Amino acid sequence: MPFSCFASLFHKLSSRWPLLLYAATWTVLLTVTVAVASFSPEAAFVSAITPTSSFSRRCRTEGFIRVPLDLPGEILCFPAHMFTRSKVDLIVPPVFAAVVVAGSAWVVRALALWQ
Protein backbone atom coordinates (compact mmCIF):
# COMPACT_ATOMS: atom_id res chain seq x y z
CA MET A 1 0.00 0.00 0.00
CA PRO A 2 2.73 2.55 0.76
CA PHE A 3 4.09 2.21 -2.78
CA SER A 4 0.77 2.93 -4.45
CA CYS A 5 1.43 6.69 -4.49
CA PHE A 6 4.77 6.03 -6.22
CA ALA A 7 3.08 3.76 -8.74
CA SER A 8 0.51 6.43 -9.61
CA LEU A 9 3.26 9.06 -9.89
CA PHE A 10 5.28 6.76 -12.15
CA HIS A 11 2.21 6.17 -14.32
CA LYS A 12 1.63 9.92 -14.71
CA LEU A 13 5.28 10.49 -15.60
CA SER A 14 5.45 7.57 -18.01
CA SER A 15 2.51 8.93 -19.97
CA ARG A 16 4.39 12.24 -20.30
CA TRP A 17 7.78 10.65 -20.96
CA PRO A 18 8.13 11.91 -24.56
CA LEU A 19 7.36 15.48 -23.47
CA LEU A 20 9.86 15.30 -20.59
CA LEU A 21 12.53 13.88 -22.90
CA TYR A 22 11.84 16.65 -25.42
CA ALA A 23 12.07 19.33 -22.72
CA ALA A 24 15.29 17.85 -21.34
CA THR A 25 16.82 17.76 -24.83
CA TRP A 26 16.09 21.44 -25.44
CA THR A 27 17.30 22.38 -21.98
CA VAL A 28 20.64 20.68 -22.65
CA LEU A 29 20.87 22.31 -26.09
CA LEU A 30 20.20 25.80 -24.69
CA THR A 31 22.68 25.22 -21.87
CA VAL A 32 25.41 24.22 -24.31
CA THR A 33 24.62 27.26 -26.49
CA VAL A 34 24.92 29.60 -23.51
CA ALA A 35 28.15 27.95 -22.38
CA VAL A 36 29.76 28.26 -25.81
CA ALA A 37 28.64 31.86 -26.22
CA SER A 38 29.85 32.78 -22.73
CA PHE A 39 33.26 31.14 -22.85
CA SER A 40 34.24 31.90 -26.45
CA PRO A 41 35.35 35.49 -25.78
CA GLU A 42 37.30 34.37 -22.71
CA ALA A 43 39.04 31.62 -24.64
CA ALA A 44 39.93 34.04 -27.43
CA PHE A 45 41.36 36.56 -24.99
CA VAL A 46 43.37 33.95 -23.10
CA SER A 47 44.82 32.59 -26.34
CA ALA A 48 45.74 36.13 -27.37
CA ILE A 49 47.72 36.82 -24.19
CA THR A 50 49.61 33.53 -23.99
CA PRO A 51 53.41 33.86 -24.04
CA THR A 52 53.63 32.41 -27.56
CA SER A 53 51.20 34.96 -28.98
CA SER A 54 52.49 38.02 -30.82
CA PHE A 55 50.26 40.14 -28.59
CA SER A 56 52.16 39.19 -25.45
CA ARG A 57 55.25 41.22 -26.33
CA ARG A 58 55.98 44.08 -24.00
CA CYS A 59 55.50 47.72 -24.89
CA ARG A 60 58.67 49.72 -25.38
CA THR A 61 57.58 52.31 -22.83
CA GLU A 62 57.68 51.43 -19.12
CA GLY A 63 54.28 51.46 -17.36
CA PHE A 64 52.27 50.69 -20.50
CA ILE A 65 50.28 47.57 -21.34
CA ARG A 66 49.77 46.14 -24.81
CA VAL A 67 46.10 45.42 -25.58
CA PRO A 68 45.17 42.63 -28.04
CA LEU A 69 43.10 43.80 -31.00
CA ASP A 70 41.60 42.15 -34.08
CA LEU A 71 44.27 43.48 -36.40
CA PRO A 72 47.56 41.65 -35.81
CA GLY A 73 49.70 44.45 -37.24
CA GLU A 74 48.33 47.08 -34.86
CA ILE A 75 50.37 47.81 -31.75
CA LEU A 76 48.39 49.73 -29.17
CA CYS A 77 49.86 50.37 -25.75
CA PHE A 78 47.86 52.04 -23.01
CA PRO A 79 48.89 53.33 -19.57
CA ALA A 80 48.65 50.61 -16.92
CA HIS A 81 46.57 52.80 -14.60
CA MET A 82 43.67 52.60 -17.09
CA PHE A 83 43.30 48.85 -16.38
CA THR A 84 41.94 48.56 -12.89
CA ARG A 85 38.91 46.67 -11.59
CA SER A 86 35.68 48.61 -11.52
CA LYS A 87 32.15 48.05 -10.23
CA VAL A 88 30.99 47.43 -13.80
CA ASP A 89 33.07 44.22 -13.84
CA LEU A 90 30.52 42.67 -11.49
CA ILE A 91 27.51 43.71 -13.57
CA VAL A 92 28.53 42.99 -17.17
CA PRO A 93 28.97 39.16 -17.05
CA PRO A 94 25.50 38.41 -15.58
CA VAL A 95 23.87 40.86 -18.01
CA PHE A 96 25.70 39.21 -20.92
CA ALA A 97 24.59 35.77 -19.74
CA ALA A 98 20.98 36.96 -19.48
CA VAL A 99 21.11 38.37 -23.01
CA VAL A 100 22.51 35.10 -24.36
CA VAL A 101 19.81 33.05 -22.60
CA ALA A 102 17.05 35.37 -23.83
CA GLY A 103 18.47 35.30 -27.37
CA SER A 104 18.62 31.52 -27.46
CA ALA A 105 15.04 31.30 -26.16
CA TRP A 106 13.90 33.72 -28.87
CA VAL A 107 15.64 31.60 -31.51
CA VAL A 108 13.79 28.52 -30.29
CA ARG A 109 10.53 30.46 -30.30
CA ALA A 110 11.16 31.96 -33.75
CA LEU A 111 11.90 28.56 -35.26
CA ALA A 112 8.78 27.10 -33.61
CA LEU A 113 10.78 24.11 -32.42
CA TRP A 114 8.18 23.15 -29.83
CA GLN A 115 5.66 22.12 -32.50
MMTF fields as JSON, N, C-alpha, C and O atoms, coordinates in Angstrom:
{
  "mmtfVersion": "1.0.0",
  "mmtfProducer": "UNKNOWN",
  "numBonds": 459,
  "numAtoms": 460,
  "numGroups": 115,
  "numChains": 1,
  "numModels": 1,
  "chainsPerModel": [1],
  "groupsPerChain": [115],
  "chainIdList": ["A"],
  "bondAtomList": [4, 2, 8, 6, 12, 10, 16, 14, 20, 18, 24, 22, 28, 26, 32, 30, 36, 34, 40, 38, 44, 42, 48, 46, 52, 50, 56, 54, 60, 58, 64, 62, 68, 66, 72, 70, 76, 74, 80, 78, 84, 82, 88, 86, 92, 90, 96, 94, 100, 98, 104, 102, 108, 106, 112, 110, 116, 114, 120, 118, 124, 122, 128, 126, 132, 130, 136, 134, 140, 138, 144, 142, 148, 146, 152, 150, 156, 154, 160, 158, 164, 162, 168, 166, 172, 170, 176, 174, 180, 178, 184, 182, 188, 186, 192, 190, 196, 194, 200, 198, 204, 202, 208, 206, 212, 210, 216, 214, 220, 218, 224, 222, 228, 226, 232, 230, 236, 234, 240, 238, 244, 242, 248, 246, 252, 250, 256, 254, 260, 258, 264, 262, 268, 266, 272, 270, 276, 274, 280, 278, 284, 282, 288, 286, 292, 290, 296, 294, 300, 298, 304, 302, 308, 306, 312, 310, 316, 314, 320, 318, 324, 322, 328, 326, 332, 330, 336, 334, 340, 338, 344, 342, 348, 346, 352, 350, 356, 354, 360, 358, 364, 362, 368, 366, 372, 370, 376, 374, 380, 378, 384, 382, 388, 386, 392, 390, 396, 394, 400, 398, 404, 402, 408, 406, 412, 410, 416, 414, 420, 418, 424, 422, 428, 426, 432, 430, 436, 434, 440, 438, 444, 442, 448, 446, 452, 450, 456, 454],
  "bondOrderList": [1, 1, 1, 1, 1, 1, 1, 1, 1, 1, 1, 1, 1, 1, 1, 1, 1, 1, 1, 1, 1, 1, 1, 1, 1, 1, 1, 1, 1, 1, 1, 1, 1, 1, 1, 1, 1, 1, 1, 1, 1, 1, 1, 1, 1, 1, 1, 1, 1, 1, 1, 1, 1, 1, 1, 1, 1, 1, 1, 1, 1, 1, 1, 1, 1, 1, 1, 1, 1, 1, 1, 1, 1, 1, 1, 1, 1, 1, 1, 1, 1, 1, 1, 1, 1, 1, 1, 1, 1, 1, 1, 1, 1, 1, 1, 1, 1, 1, 1, 1, 1, 1, 1, 1, 1, 1, 1, 1, 1, 1, 1, 1, 1, 1],
  "groupList": [{"groupName": "MET", "atomNameList": ["N", "CA", "C", "O"], "elementList": ["N", "C", "C", "O"], "formalChargeList": [0, 0, 0, 0], "bondAtomList": [1, 0, 2, 1, 3, 2], "bondOrderList": [1, 1, 2], "singleLetterCode": "M", "chemCompType": "L-PEPTIDE LINKING"}, {"groupName": "PRO", "atomNameList": ["N", "CA", "C", "O"], "elementList": ["N", "C", "C", "O"], "formalChargeList": [0, 0, 0, 0], "bondAtomList": [1, 0, 2, 1, 3, 2], "bondOrderList": [1, 1, 2], "singleLetterCode": "P", "chemCompType": "L-PEPTIDE LINKING"}, {"groupName": "PHE", "atomNameList": ["N", "CA", "C", "O"], "elementList": ["N", "C", "C", "O"], "formalChargeList": [0, 0, 0, 0], "bondAtomList": [1, 0, 2, 1, 3, 2], "bondOrderList": [1, 1, 2], "singleLetterCode": "F", "chemCompType": "L-PEPTIDE LINKING"}, {"groupName": "SER", "atomNameList": ["N", "CA", "C", "O"], "elementList": ["N", "C", "C", "O"], "formalChargeList": [0, 0, 0, 0], "bondAtomList": [1, 0, 2, 1, 3, 2], "bondOrderList": [1, 1, 2], "singleLetterCode": "S", "chemCompType": "L-PEPTIDE LINKING"}, {"groupName": "CYS", "atomNameList": ["N", "CA", "C", "O"], "elementList": ["N", "C", "C", "O"], "formalChargeList": [0, 0, 0, 0], "bondAtomList": [1, 0, 2, 1, 3, 2], "bondOrderList": [1, 1, 2], "singleLetterCode": "C", "chemCompType": "L-PEPTIDE LINKING"}, {"groupName": "ALA", "atomNameList": ["N", "CA", "C", "O"], "elementList": ["N", "C", "C", "O"], "formalChargeList": [0, 0, 0, 0], "bondAtomList": [1, 0, 2, 1, 3, 2], "bondOrderList": [1, 1, 2], "singleLetterCode": "A", "chemCompType": "L-PEPTIDE LINKING"}, {"groupName": "LEU", "atomNameList": ["N", "CA", "C", "O"], "elementList": ["N", "C", "C", "O"], "formalChargeList": [0, 0, 0, 0], "bondAtomList": [1, 0, 2, 1, 3, 2], "bondOrderList": [1, 1, 2], "singleLetterCode": "L", "chemCompType": "L-PEPTIDE LINKING"}, {"groupName": "HIS", "atomNameList": ["N", "CA", "C", "O"], "elementList": ["N", "C", "C", "O"], "formalChargeList": [0, 0, 0, 0], "bondAtomList": [1, 0, 2, 1, 3, 2], "bondOrderList": [1, 1, 2], "singleLetterCode": "H", "chemCompType": "L-PEPTIDE LINKING"}, {"groupName": "LYS", "atomNameList": ["N", "CA", "C", "O"], "elementList": ["N", "C", "C", "O"], "formalChargeList": [0, 0, 0, 0], "bondAtomList": [1, 0, 2, 1, 3, 2], "bondOrderList": [1, 1, 2], "singleLetterCode": "K", "chemCompType": "L-PEPTIDE LINKING"}, {"groupName": "ARG", "atomNameList": ["N", "CA", "C", "O"], "elementList": ["N", "C", "C", "O"], "formalChargeList": [0, 0, 0, 0], "bondAtomList": [1, 0, 2, 1, 3, 2], "bondOrderList": [1, 1, 2], "singleLetterCode": "R", "chemCompType": "L-PEPTIDE LINKING"}, {"groupName": "TRP", "atomNameList": ["N", "CA", "C", "O"], "elementList": ["N", "C", "C", "O"], "formalChargeList": [0, 0, 0, 0], "bondAtomList": [1, 0, 2, 1, 3, 2], "bondOrderList": [1, 1, 2], "singleLetterCode": "W", "chemCompType": "L-PEPTIDE LINKING"}, {"groupName": "TYR", "atomNameList": ["N", "CA", "C", "O"], "elementList": ["N", "C", "C", "O"], "formalChargeList": [0, 0, 0, 0], "bondAtomList": [1, 0, 2, 1, 3, 2], "bondOrderList": [1, 1, 2], "singleLetterCode": "Y", "chemCompType": "L-PEPTIDE LINKING"}, {"groupName": "THR", "atomNameList": ["N", "CA", "C", "O"], "elementList": ["N", "C", "C", "O"], "formalChargeList": [0, 0, 0, 0], "bondAtomList": [1, 0, 2, 1, 3, 2], "bondOrderList": [1, 1, 2], "singleLetterCode": "T", "chemCompType": "L-PEPTIDE LINKING"}, {"groupName": "VAL", "atomNameList": ["N", "CA", "C", "O"], "elementList": ["N", "C", "C", "O"], "formalChargeList": [0, 0, 0, 0], "bondAtomList": [1, 0, 2, 1, 3, 2], "bondOrderList": [1, 1, 2], "singleLetterCode": "V", "chemCompType": "L-PEPTIDE LINKING"}, {"groupName": "GLU", "atomNameList": ["N", "CA", "C", "O"], "elementList": ["N", "C", "C", "O"], "formalChargeList": [0, 0, 0, 0], "bondAtomList": [1, 0, 2, 1, 3, 2], "bondOrderList": [1, 1, 2], "singleLetterCode": "E", "chemCompType": "L-PEPTIDE LINKING"}, {"groupName": "ILE", "atomNameList": ["N", "CA", "C", "O"], "elementList": ["N", "C", "C", "O"], "formalChargeList": [0, 0, 0, 0], "bondAtomList": [1, 0, 2, 1, 3, 2], "bondOrderList": [1, 1, 2], "singleLetterCode": "I", "chemCompType": "L-PEPTIDE LINKING"}, {"groupName": "GLY", "atomNameList": ["N", "CA", "C", "O"], "elementList": ["N", "C", "C", "O"], "formalChargeList": [0, 0, 0, 0], "bondAtomList": [1, 0, 2, 1, 3, 2], "bondOrderList": [1, 1, 2], "singleLetterCode": "G", "chemCompType": "PEPTIDE LINKING"}, {"groupName": "ASP", "atomNameList": ["N", "CA", "C", "O"], "elementList": ["N", "C", "C", "O"], "formalChargeList": [0, 0, 0, 0], "bondAtomList": [1, 0, 2, 1, 3, 2], "bondOrderList": [1, 1, 2], "singleLetterCode": "D", "chemCompType": "L-PEPTIDE LINKING"}, {"groupName": "GLN", "atomNameList": ["N", "CA", "C", "O"], "elementList": ["N", "C", "C", "O"], "formalChargeList": [0, 0, 0, 0], "bondAtomList": [1, 0, 2, 1, 3, 2], "bondOrderList": [1, 1, 2], "singleLetterCode": "Q", "chemCompType": "L-PEPTIDE LINKING"}],
  "groupTypeList": [0, 1, 2, 3, 4, 2, 5, 3, 6, 2, 7, 8, 6, 3, 3, 9, 10, 1, 6, 6, 6, 11, 5, 5, 12, 10, 12, 13, 6, 6, 12, 13, 12, 13, 5, 13, 5, 3, 2, 3, 1, 14, 5, 5, 2, 13, 3, 5, 15, 12, 1, 12, 3, 3, 2, 3, 9, 9, 4, 9, 12, 14, 16, 2, 15, 9, 13, 1, 6, 17, 6, 1, 16, 14, 15, 6, 4, 2, 1, 5, 7, 0, 2, 12, 9, 3, 8, 13, 17, 6, 15, 13, 1, 1, 13, 2, 5, 5, 13, 13, 13, 5, 16, 3, 5, 10, 13, 13, 9, 5, 6, 5, 6, 10, 18],
  "groupIdList": [1, 2, 3, 4, 5, 6, 7, 8, 9, 10, 11, 12, 13, 14, 15, 16, 17, 18, 19, 20, 21, 22, 23, 24, 25, 26, 27, 28, 29, 30, 31, 32, 33, 34, 35, 36, 37, 38, 39, 40, 41, 42, 43, 44, 45, 46, 47, 48, 49, 50, 51, 52, 53, 54, 55, 56, 57, 58, 59, 60, 61, 62, 63, 64, 65, 66, 67, 68, 69, 70, 71, 72, 73, 74, 75, 76, 77, 78, 79, 80, 81, 82, 83, 84, 85, 86, 87, 88, 89, 90, 91, 92, 93, 94, 95, 96, 97, 98, 99, 100, 101, 102, 103, 104, 105, 106, 107, 108, 109, 110, 111, 112, 113, 114, 115],
  "secStructList": [7, 6, 6, 2, 2, 2, 2, 2, 2, 2, 2, 2, 2, 2, 2, 6, 2, 2, 2, 2, 2, 2, 2, 2, 2, 2, 2, 2, 2, 2, 2, 2, 2, 2, 2, 2, 2, 2, 2, 2, 2, 2, 2, 2, 2, 2, 2, 2, 6, 1, 6, 6, 1, 4, 4, 4, 1, 7, 7, 1, 1, 6, 6, 3, 3, 3, 7, 7, 7, 1, 7, 6, 6, 7, 7, 7, 3, 3, 3, 4, 4, 4, 7, 7, 7, 7, 6, 2, 2, 2, 2, 2, 2, 2, 2, 2, 2, 2, 2, 2, 2, 2, 2, 2, 2, 2, 2, 2, 2, 2, 6, 6, 6, 6, 7],
  "xCoordList": [0.789, 0.0, 0.835, 0.466, 1.967, 2.725, 3.331, 3.645, 3.503, 4.092, 3.057, 3.413, 1.806, 0.769, 0.87, 0.576, 1.282, 1.432, 2.586, 2.514, 3.661, 4.775, 4.373, 4.822, 3.53, 3.076, 2.223, 2.357, 1.341, 0.509, 1.362, 1.113, 2.362, 3.26, 4.056, 4.219, 4.547, 5.281, 4.396, 4.854, 3.131, 2.208, 1.972, 1.92, 1.832, 1.634, 2.873, 2.764, 4.051, 5.283, 5.535, 6.037, 5.189, 5.446, 4.55, 4.935, 3.364, 2.506, 3.029, 2.726, 3.813, 4.389, 5.868, 6.552, 6.36, 7.781, 8.301, 9.371, 7.604, 8.13, 8.266, 9.233, 7.31, 7.362, 8.523, 9.21, 8.747, 9.864, 11.206, 12.134, 11.304, 12.529, 12.794, 13.932, 11.741, 11.844, 12.295, 13.171, 11.701, 12.072, 13.511, 14.243, 13.916, 15.292, 16.291, 17.363, 15.938, 16.823, 17.039, 18.171, 15.962, 16.092, 16.789, 17.493, 16.598, 17.299, 18.803, 19.58, 19.215, 20.636, 21.182, 22.279, 20.426, 20.87, 21.035, 22.023, 20.093, 20.203, 21.363, 22.055, 21.576, 22.679, 24.019, 24.91, 24.172, 25.414, 25.608, 26.725, 24.532, 24.623, 25.093, 25.957, 24.531, 24.922, 26.375, 27.119, 26.776, 28.155, 29.15, 30.172, 28.859, 29.764, 29.823, 30.901, 28.665, 28.639, 29.311, 29.885, 29.246, 29.846, 31.351, 32.07, 31.841, 33.26, 34.092, 35.319, 33.475, 34.24, 35.075, 36.257, 34.513, 35.348, 36.483, 37.579, 36.235, 37.297, 38.407, 39.587, 38.034, 39.042, 39.858, 41.07, 39.22, 39.933, 40.912, 42.037, 40.48, 41.358, 42.543, 43.679, 42.28, 43.37, 44.371, 45.577, 43.881, 44.817, 45.608, 46.735, 45.036, 45.745, 46.842, 47.809, 46.708, 47.718, 48.681, 49.464, 48.644, 49.613, 51.021, 51.179, 52.028, 53.407, 53.828, 54.704, 53.24, 53.63, 52.927, 53.278, 51.949, 51.202, 52.022, 52.835, 51.787, 52.492, 51.984, 52.654, 50.81, 50.261, 50.937, 50.846, 51.612, 52.157, 53.503, 54.079, 54.005, 55.25, 55.037, 53.933, 56.082, 55.984, 56.013, 56.565, 55.412, 55.502, 56.895, 57.554, 57.324, 58.669, 58.748, 59.831, 57.614, 57.584, 57.228, 56.315, 57.935, 57.678, 56.347, 56.033, 55.563, 54.283, 53.125, 52.034, 53.333, 52.275, 51.968, 52.833, 50.737, 50.279, 49.805, 49.085, 50.208, 49.767, 48.406, 48.219, 47.46, 46.098, 45.877, 46.108, 45.428, 45.165, 43.982, 42.949, 44.147, 43.096, 42.886, 43.618, 41.896, 41.604, 42.674, 42.95, 43.266, 44.269, 45.644, 46.139, 46.281, 47.564, 48.684, 49.614, 48.634, 49.696, 49.625, 50.611, 48.503, 48.334, 49.001, 48.833, 49.745, 50.368, 49.829, 50.192, 48.954, 48.391, 48.803, 48.538, 49.446, 49.859, 49.139, 49.081, 48.603, 47.865, 48.502, 49.131, 48.343, 48.893, 48.278, 47.083, 49.102, 48.651, 47.577, 46.757, 47.556, 46.568, 45.141, 44.173, 45.01, 43.675, 43.032, 41.832, 43.8, 43.3, 43.205, 44.026, 42.21, 41.936, 40.53, 39.719, 40.238, 38.908, 37.921, 38.241, 36.717, 35.678, 34.416, 34.352, 33.422, 32.152, 31.391, 30.556, 31.669, 30.988, 31.404, 30.652, 32.6, 33.072, 32.17, 32.145, 31.44, 30.52, 29.158, 28.407, 28.839, 27.51, 27.488, 26.512, 28.526, 28.532, 28.385, 27.558, 29.134, 28.97, 27.562, 27.082, 26.87, 25.496, 24.537, 23.638, 24.725, 23.867, 24.115, 23.169, 25.378, 25.701, 25.091, 24.545, 25.18, 24.595, 23.085, 22.513, 22.431, 20.98, 20.602, 19.606, 21.385, 21.114, 21.282, 20.489, 22.294, 22.507, 21.365, 20.889, 20.923, 19.806, 18.533, 17.815, 18.25, 17.051, 17.136, 16.143, 18.298, 18.471, 18.273, 17.634, 18.809, 18.621, 17.166, 16.674, 16.473, 15.042, 14.241, 13.294, 14.61, 13.904, 14.151, 13.263, 15.355, 15.644, 14.755, 14.181, 14.65, 13.793, 12.347, 11.646, 11.906, 10.528, 10.319, 9.283, 11.285, 11.156, 11.129, 10.437, 11.872, 11.898, 10.748, 10.598, 9.941, 8.781, 9.191, 8.564, 10.243, 10.781, 9.947, 10.176, 9.001, 8.179, 7.004, 6.296, 6.799, 5.659, 6.082, 5.249],
  "yCoordList": [-1.21, 0.0, 1.281, 2.251, 1.302, 2.551, 2.904, 4.07, 1.944, 2.214, 2.571, 2.801, 2.622, 2.934, 4.379, 4.664, 5.284, 6.687, 6.805, 7.591, 6.018, 6.031, 5.423, 5.87, 4.407, 3.764, 4.725, 4.79, 5.477, 6.434, 7.582, 8.067, 8.008, 9.056, 8.56, 9.288, 7.337, 6.76, 6.647, 6.884, 6.286, 6.171, 7.536, 7.64, 8.572, 9.918, 10.378, 10.974, 10.092, 10.495, 9.68, 10.207, 8.4, 7.571, 7.965, 7.802, 8.48, 8.935, 10.233, 10.548, 10.983, 12.244, 12.096, 13.098, 10.895, 10.651, 11.32, 11.926, 11.244, 11.915, 13.431, 14.029, 14.045, 15.484, 15.842, 16.837, 15.041, 15.295, 15.118, 15.896, 14.104, 13.882, 15.039, 15.482, 15.512, 16.646, 17.904, 18.629, 18.159, 19.333, 19.228, 20.218, 18.033, 17.851, 18.054, 18.624, 17.587, 17.764, 19.236, 19.663, 20.018, 21.441, 22.195, 23.173, 21.746, 22.378, 22.174, 23.107, 20.963, 20.683, 21.49, 22.041, 21.561, 22.308, 23.796, 24.403, 24.386, 25.799, 26.026, 27.04, 25.092, 25.224, 25.192, 25.979, 24.301, 24.225, 25.499, 26.008, 26.014, 27.262, 28.416, 29.194, 28.527, 29.596, 29.419, 30.396, 28.193, 27.951, 28.319, 28.947, 27.935, 28.256, 29.77, 30.336, 30.413, 31.864, 32.624, 33.691, 32.091, 32.779, 32.6, 33.535, 31.409, 31.14, 31.415, 31.441, 31.62, 31.899, 33.169, 33.135, 34.291, 35.495, 35.32, 35.838, 34.598, 34.373, 33.527, 33.816, 32.484, 31.621, 32.388, 32.194, 33.244, 34.04, 35.008, 35.187, 35.613, 36.557, 35.831, 36.297, 34.699, 33.947, 33.461, 33.48, 33.027, 32.594, 33.768, 33.591, 34.959, 36.135, 36.608, 37.228, 36.326, 36.819, 35.73, 35.958, 34.572, 33.525, 33.978, 34.822, 33.429, 33.865, 33.631, 34.341, 32.669, 32.41, 33.322, 33.34, 34.071, 34.962, 36.22, 36.662, 36.778, 38.016, 39.204, 40.233, 39.062, 40.144, 40.247, 41.285, 39.194, 39.186, 39.91, 39.955, 40.465, 41.224, 42.473, 43.012, 42.913, 44.083, 45.364, 45.407, 46.395, 47.716, 48.284, 47.927, 49.153, 49.725, 50.746, 51.023, 51.303, 52.31, 51.651, 50.828, 52.003, 51.435, 51.947, 53.129, 51.069, 51.46, 51.4, 51.877, 50.829, 50.692, 49.213, 48.354, 48.938, 47.574, 47.461, 48.328, 46.395, 46.142, 45.448, 44.477, 45.952, 45.416, 44.663, 45.217, 43.391, 42.632, 43.206, 43.538, 43.316, 43.8, 42.798, 41.815, 43.045, 42.146, 42.185, 41.172, 43.33, 43.484, 43.13, 43.823, 42.076, 41.648, 42.663, 42.683, 43.486, 44.454, 45.668, 46.394, 45.91, 47.079, 46.863, 45.815, 47.844, 47.807, 48.986, 50.136, 48.682, 49.726, 49.471, 48.405, 50.449, 50.37, 51.472, 52.624, 51.092, 52.04, 52.096, 51.131, 53.231, 53.328, 52.27, 51.983, 51.697, 50.607, 51.061, 50.244, 52.325, 52.797, 52.784, 52.892, 52.655, 52.598, 51.223, 51.075, 50.221, 48.855, 48.437, 47.666, 48.95, 48.56, 47.983, 48.206, 47.247, 46.67, 47.787, 48.744, 47.637, 48.614, 47.891, 46.662, 48.648, 48.054, 47.457, 46.573, 47.929, 47.426, 45.982, 45.232, 45.589, 44.221, 43.193, 42.037, 43.58, 42.673, 42.611, 41.657, 43.619, 43.71, 43.139, 42.496, 43.359, 42.992, 41.484, 41.112, 40.591, 39.161, 38.605, 37.861, 38.922, 38.415, 38.997, 38.3, 40.259, 40.857, 40.174, 39.892, 39.909, 39.213, 37.818, 37.39, 37.113, 35.768, 35.828, 34.967, 36.819, 36.961, 37.248, 36.724, 38.07, 38.372, 37.121, 36.89, 36.321, 35.097, 34.107, 33.488, 33.953, 33.046, 33.533, 32.742, 34.83, 35.369, 35.215, 34.874, 35.46, 35.303, 33.873, 33.631, 32.918, 31.522, 31.098, 30.303, 31.606, 31.302, 31.912, 31.297, 33.105, 33.724, 32.958, 32.863, 32.411, 31.598, 30.359, 30.005, 29.708, 28.523, 28.901, 28.176, 30.021, 30.459, 30.843, 30.518, 31.525, 31.962, 30.783, 30.827, 29.734, 28.562, 27.605, 26.593, 27.922, 27.101, 25.641, 24.722, 25.453, 24.106, 23.28, 22.078, 23.892, 23.148, 22.448, 21.664, 22.722, 22.119, 20.941, 20.319],
  "zCoordList": [0.0, 0.0, 0.0, -0.662, 0.74, 0.758, -0.589, -0.827, -1.468, -2.78, -3.827, -4.982, -3.465, -4.451, -4.938, -6.099, -4.062, -4.487, -5.484, -6.429, -5.271, -6.219, -7.559, -8.615, -7.505, -8.739, -9.552, -10.774, -8.882, -9.614, -10.17, -11.273, -9.404, -9.891, -11.093, -12.072, -11.027, -12.154, -13.385, -14.503, -13.189, -14.319, -14.973, -16.199, -14.158, -14.705, -15.479, -16.551, -14.918, -15.604, -16.864, -17.856, -16.829, -18.006, -19.172, -20.33, -18.88, -19.972, -20.581, -21.732, -19.811, -20.298, -20.645, -20.853, -20.71, -20.958, -22.223, -22.171, -23.36, -24.563, -24.375, -24.846, -23.695, -23.468, -22.54, -22.767, -21.503, -20.594, -21.299, -21.08, -22.139, -22.899, -23.868, -24.025, -24.505, -25.425, -24.676, -25.15, -23.515, -22.717, -22.227, -22.226, -21.81, -21.345, -22.478, -22.273, -23.672, -24.826, -25.133, -25.359, -25.143, -25.442, -24.324, -24.576, -23.096, -21.978, -22.116, -21.912, -22.46, -22.652, -23.831, -23.748, -24.922, -26.09, -25.778, -26.192, -25.064, -24.688, -23.724, -23.813, -22.809, -21.866, -22.582, -22.262, -23.537, -24.312, -25.13, -25.229, -25.713, -26.488, -25.616, -26.022, -24.425, -23.508, -23.074, -22.984, -22.808, -22.377, -23.472, -23.197, -24.696, -25.805, -26.022, -26.201, -26.004, -26.218, -25.077, -25.299, -23.874, -22.733, -22.668, -22.314, -23.005, -22.846, -24.087, -23.998, -25.231, -26.452, -26.35, -26.692, -25.895, -25.777, -24.779, -24.994, -23.692, -22.715, -23.306, -23.108, -24.028, -24.644, -25.678, -25.774, -26.442, -27.435, -26.766, -27.232, -25.696, -24.994, -24.363, -24.451, -23.73, -23.096, -24.137, -23.891, -25.299, -26.335, -26.892, -27.355, -26.853, -27.368, -26.422, -26.863, -25.132, -24.19, -23.731, -22.809, -24.343, -23.994, -24.381, -25.262, -23.736, -24.039, -25.489, -25.984, -26.18, -27.56, -28.555, -29.735, -28.097, -28.983, -29.283, -28.471, -30.465, -30.823, -30.006, -29.917, -29.415, -28.592, -27.237, -26.581, -26.806, -25.454, -25.339, -24.252, -26.413, -26.327, -25.486, -25.419, -24.864, -24.001, -24.823, -25.923, -24.268, -24.893, -24.637, -23.66, -25.508, -25.38, -24.257, -23.741, -23.88, -22.827, -21.494, -21.434, -20.442, -19.118, -18.57, -18.715, -17.943, -17.358, -18.335, -18.022, -19.502, -20.497, -20.723, -20.559, -21.096, -21.344, -22.781, -23.277, -23.444, -24.81, -24.771, -24.038, -25.562, -25.584, -26.89, -27.964, -26.816, -28.041, -28.811, -28.23, -30.119, -31.0, -32.13, -32.238, -32.96, -34.076, -35.156, -35.798, -35.353, -36.403, -35.861, -34.972, -36.365, -35.812, -35.998, -35.192, -37.001, -37.243, -36.344, -36.22, -35.722, -34.865, -33.513, -32.89, -33.07, -31.755, -30.97, -31.218, -30.015, -29.169, -27.731, -27.177, -27.14, -25.746, -24.974, -25.404, -23.843, -23.009, -21.633, -21.2, -20.935, -19.57, -18.659, -18.742, -17.794, -16.921, -15.941, -15.52, -15.567, -14.596, -15.169, -14.415, -16.474, -17.087, -16.908, -17.142, -16.5, -16.382, -14.924, -14.427, -14.262, -12.89, -12.818, -13.717, -11.759, -11.587, -11.264, -10.558, -11.802, -11.517, -11.072, -11.107, -10.658, -10.227, -11.405, -11.218, -12.607, -13.801, -14.084, -14.706, -13.629, -13.84, -13.175, -13.597, -12.163, -11.485, -12.166, -11.966, -12.965, -13.574, -14.989, -15.377, -15.749, -17.166, -17.413, -18.245, -16.745, -17.048, -16.823, -17.678, -15.721, -15.583, -16.628, -17.099, -16.988, -18.014, -19.356, -20.092, -19.677, -20.919, -20.935, -21.952, -19.823, -19.742, -19.919, -20.587, -19.338, -19.485, -20.931, -21.43, -21.601, -23.011, -23.87, -24.784, -23.591, -24.358, -24.134, -25.086, -22.893, -22.602, -23.286, -23.897, -23.187, -23.834, -25.347, -25.989, -25.92, -27.366, -27.815, -28.838, -27.071, -27.463, -27.31, -28.111, -26.308, -26.162, -27.31, -27.8, -27.737, -28.868, -30.162, -31.009, -30.316, -31.507, -31.522, -32.552, -30.374, -30.292, -30.592, -31.297, -30.064, -30.305, -31.77, -32.351, -32.367, -33.749, -34.709, -35.725, -34.398, -35.264, -34.987, -35.671, -33.988, -33.608, -33.403, -33.931, -32.633, -32.42, -31.446, -31.311, -30.774, -29.83, -30.517, -29.885, -31.788, -32.498, -33.325, -33.985]
}
